[in-house]
Amino acid sequence: MRLVDTVEVETERVEDYLQVIRTLGMAVMGDAGASFVSCATTSSAIGEHVYIEVTWSFDDHVQWDEIRKNLVLDPRYHEYGATVASLRLGGTRRFFTPTTFSPAR
Amino acid sequence: MLRRFEVYALRPDAPAEVVRALEAACRECGRFIPEVLDSAVGTNLSDAPVQLVWEHAYASPGAYRRYMVHPYHAAVIDRYLLPDAPERIVIDGPLGAGLYGYGCDGPSYRMRAGVRRLVLLRLDAGASETDVARLAETLEQAATEVPDMMVSIMAANSMGSAWFDGVTPVMGPPRWTHVWEQGFANLDALDSYRHGDSIVAEVERGGWDRWMGGVVKRSAELFYEVSRRPDPTLGHG
């Protein structure tokens, strides 16, 4: 299943946000057991704030609970959380389960 | 059973509608996860810098594990709580990790309505089992001595470090080693207790450090009016 964070970021902070995901985020989430799937942005040339979509995957909610435990016990996770919070304007987090006809599992 | 409290310090700029959404998510949790029992929320009225309390319970560690891996927990409750969640509205609390709780034989904490008071205690690390048992006995006797005190339970804060499965500590000893859970009929009853002449009220007024050899090193209190989902079996009017 997938965990999808979609966050709104001011254009001038997009690179900083992506850098945090690329470094601290991928290290912390990966070490906790999540697999990095994708990171994508909306255009910065359309006069709107940029939306960044970051997707992680894992088997199911049982594995997510183990990942969650590892995250909470990792001091870097709290630094990661505070850093991304300081760079975004808002956003959402949702869990998705692929449909039976989805090519990407 | 496992009795559990989650205590949240809210971001000062948290939108009111999102705070209400978190309150509702906690209060309604048992509708989606039947293992979550006696779910109720309250707004802390003490001076402690935390705002929201969610009290609930589980019949067993197995029931707690089913809560932990339930999609409602991950997708709805945690939406407002986890450090990296975009919709987070809580901040790291000054009382330490905001999770407290204890094991008990049955729902002796249960009351339909009223005021819940939670006294967080840090006992002397060198306190003997006998001293701790004597303290628990004295505090729990208060329910028989104080008018309108309906609940008085003192227990080790086992959930503070065993939050993953309810049994196995996954981190060091919690800052607050014990909890003293109380229930009162209403705020007037709590006030009467505070100003009353019971042994424990006098201890609280005079300072824990002068009592029972200073076994209680520190304390902090939360209290709130209990708000729970109406019982659909009771009907209206």
Boltz contact constraints between the chains, C-beta under 6 A:
constraints:
  - contact:
      token1: [A, 5]
      token2: [B, 86]
      max_distance: 6.0
  - contact:
      token1: [A, 7]
      token2: [B, 86]
      max_distance: 6.0
  - contact:
      token1: [A, 61]
      token2: [B, 69]
      max_distance: 6.0
  - contact:
      token1: [A, 61]
      token2: [B, 71]
      max_distance: 6.0
  - contact:
      token1: [A, 61]
      token2: [B, 74]
      max_distance: 6.0
  - contact:
      token1: [A, 62]
      token2: [B, 69]
      max_distance: 6.0
  - contact:
      token1: [A, 64]
      token2: [B, 74]
      max_distance: 6.0
  - contact:
      token1: [A, 65]
      token2: [B, 68]
      max_distance: 6.0
  - contact:
      token1: [A, 65]
      token2: [B, 69]
      max_distance: 6.0
  - contact:
      token1: [A, 69]
      token2: [B, 164]
      max_distance: 6.0
  - contact:
      token1: [A, 78]
      token2: [B, 83]
      max_distance: 6.0
  - contact:
      token1: [A, 80]
      token2: [B, 84]
      max_distance: 6.0
  - contact:
      token1: [A, 81]
      token2: [B, 83]
      max_distance: 6.0
  - contact:
      token1: [A, 81]
      token2: [B, 84]
      max_distance: 6.0
  - contact:
      token1: [A, 84]
      token2: [B, 84]
      max_distance: 6.0
  - contact:
      token1: [A, 91]
      token2: [B, 86]
      max_distance: 6.0
  - contact:
      token1: [A, 92]
      token2: [B, 86]
      max_distance: 6.0
  - contact:
      token1: [A, 93]
      token2: [B, 79]
      max_distance: 6.0
  - contact:
      token1: [A, 93]
      token2: [B, 85]
      max_distance: 6.0
  - contact:
      token1: [A, 93]
      token2: [B, 86]
      max_distance: 6.0
  - contact:
      token1: [A, 95]
      token2: [B, 75]
      max_distance: 6.0
